[in-house]
Amino acid sequence: MRPTEKQDTMDNVFKGISVLALAGVILLFALRDTQSAAKTSDKTDNSGAVLKKDADGAVNTGLKIAYVRMDSLVANYEHHKELKKQLEQKYKSMEADMARRTKIFEENYRELEKEAKNLSPRELQAAEAELMAKQQELMRYRDSRAQELLAEEAKLNALIKKDLDEVIDDLAKEFGLDLVLTYDAAGTILYGKADYDITAEVVKRLNDRYAASRKK
């Protein structure tokens, strides 16, 4: 095997290594808060007026619609912030672990690259096969760890949704709400009058429930 052929073979072995450094980009969804939605145009102090009762204590009648600003909710719900912090720490640990493993692999590659000219074709072929097997093992490990974090994020989201659903259900029953929407970057709602914004009350109740659960 000519020197140039050996180098070409080694270059092919090394292809794909750089992708290992991109392990972190797999996990953007769980560690990002919901992007800020467009702000309401109504700047009055009537936020949550839909939850107010008449002077005689009766809940206002008619179709009752409300919405929750998800960007504000995830930024202020203490339980979500704590779980998110824990997930970020696990992600950083995985990132450091992958960086260490990738560095070892790259060192093995460079060592083989230096020794290639002194190896017989059979020896070089065996060394390349071993290196490629290590690369595949490393990528499988990366994917496995990424899937673990994805599963934990899904679990976190399910827990937060359960908490939110319970609070919304209580508010709907208490104030006769017919429809509660989410106001977020996805554009489900393009405009919402502040009177129908119940975010502050939802966050308050979520945090109160969480504080109470921690005392048990």
N, C-alpha and C positions, 0 to 999 in steps of 0.2 A: 504493500500500500504506500503510495507516494505521500510526502509530508502535507501537500495541499489537500489530498483526499482525507487524511487524518483530521486536519483542521476543519474541513467541511463537515465531517461526521460529528466532531465535538461540538461545532456550532449548532447542529441540529439537535443534539442532546440538550444543549443549554436553552433552546427556544422554549418559551413557556414559563421559565423560572420567574421572570418579572411579574407574571400574573399573580404570583403568591403574595407580592407586596400589596396587591389590591384587595386583599381579603376584607379589609374594613369597609369597602364600598358596598358589600352585600347587605350591610345592616343599617341602612339609612333610615328606614321607616320607624323602627322601634325607638331609636334614640332621638328622633326629632319631635318637637312639639308640633301640633297642628299649626300650619302657617296662619298668620294673622289675616282675618277676613276684612273686607272693606268696612270701615267704621260707619255707624249709623249716622244719618244726616240730622236726625232730631237731637238737638243738644239741650233739651229742656231737662228739668229735674224730675220728670215723670217716670223714670225708669221703674219698671215693675208695677205700674199702675193697674195692670190687669189683675193683680192679686189683691188690690184694695177692695174693701167692702163699703157698702153704702153707710150712711150715718146711722141707720137702724140696725146695722150689723148684717144685713142680707148681702149675699154675693150678687154682683151685677149679673143681670140675665142677658140672653142673646148668645150668639156663637162666640165662644171664648177661645182665642188663639194666642199662643205665646211662643217665644223662641229662646234658645240658649246659645250664647256665643262660645263656641268650643275652644277657641284660642285662649280666651280669658279663663275658662273653666280649668283647662289642663295646667295653666300657669299658676293657678291659685289653690287648687285642690291638694292639700298636704299629703294625702296618701299617695296620689299619683306622683308627686315630686319625689317622695322617698323611694318608691318602687323604681322610678326612672333612674334615680341616682345609683341604686343597686345594680341595675342593668348596665349602666354606663361603666361601672367598676369592673363588671365581668367582661365587658367588651374590651376594656383597656388591658385586662389580664390576658385575654385571648390574643390581642394584637401583639403584646410583648412576647408571648410564647411563640407565635408564628414568626416573629422577627428573629428570635433566637434559633428556631429550627431552620429557617431559610438561610441564615448566615452559615450554619454548619454545612448545609447542602452546598452552598456556593463555594465554601472552602474546599469541600471534597471535589467539586468540579475543577477548580483551579489547580488542585494537586494532580488530578488526572491529566489535565491539559499539559502540565509541565513534564509529566512522565511519559506522555503518549509516544514521543519520538524514540524512546528506549524500549518500547513494548513490541512484541511480535503482533502480527495481525490478529491471531487467536486471543492473545492476552488483552489486547485493546478492545476487541469485540466483547469479551466477558466483562471487562471493567465498565464499558458503556452500558451493557445490559443491566448491570448491578446499579449503576447510577440512575438509569431511567426508572428502575423499579423503586428506588428511593424517592424520586421525584413524584411518581404516581402515588406512593404511600403518603407523602407530604400533602399532596393536593386532596387526597381522600380525608385526611385528618382535618385539613382546613374546612372542607365542606361539612364534615360532621360537626365541628365546633360551631360553625355558622348556623347550622340547622338547630342546634341546641339553643342558641340565643333567639332564633326566630320563634321557637316553641315557647320560650319564656316570655317573649314579647306578646305572643298571642294570649298567653295565660294572663299577663298583666292587663291587656286590653279587655279581656272577658271579665275580669274582676272589676275593673273600673266601670264597665258598661252595666254590670249587675248593680253596683252601688247607685249609678245614675238612674237606672230604670226604677229602682225602688223609691228614690226621692221624687222623681217626676210623677210616679203613680200616686204618691201621697199628696203632692201639690194638686194634681188633677182632681182628686177626690175632694180635697179641702176647698178648692176654689172653683170647682165646676169647669175645669178646662176641657175643651173638646179636642184641641189639636196643639201639640208642642213640636216645634221644628228646630233644626240645628242651623245655626248661622255660622258658616265657615268659608274657607278659601275655595271650596268646591263650587261655590256659587249657587247653592240650593235656594238661598234667599238673596236677592239683589238689594233690597232695602227693607228695613224694619223700624217702625216707629218705636221710640224708647219705651212707650207705655207697655209694650208687649215683651220687653226684655226682662226675663226672670233670672238671668245669670247670677246676679248677686245673691238672690235668695237660695238658689240651688247650691252654689258654692258654700254658703253659710251652713246649710243643712248637712251637706256632705262632710264638711269639716267638724261640725258638732257631733255627727254620728261617729266619725273616725276617732275623735278625742275621747268619746265615751267608751268606745270599744277597747281603747288602749288602757283604760283604767280597770277593766275587768280582770 
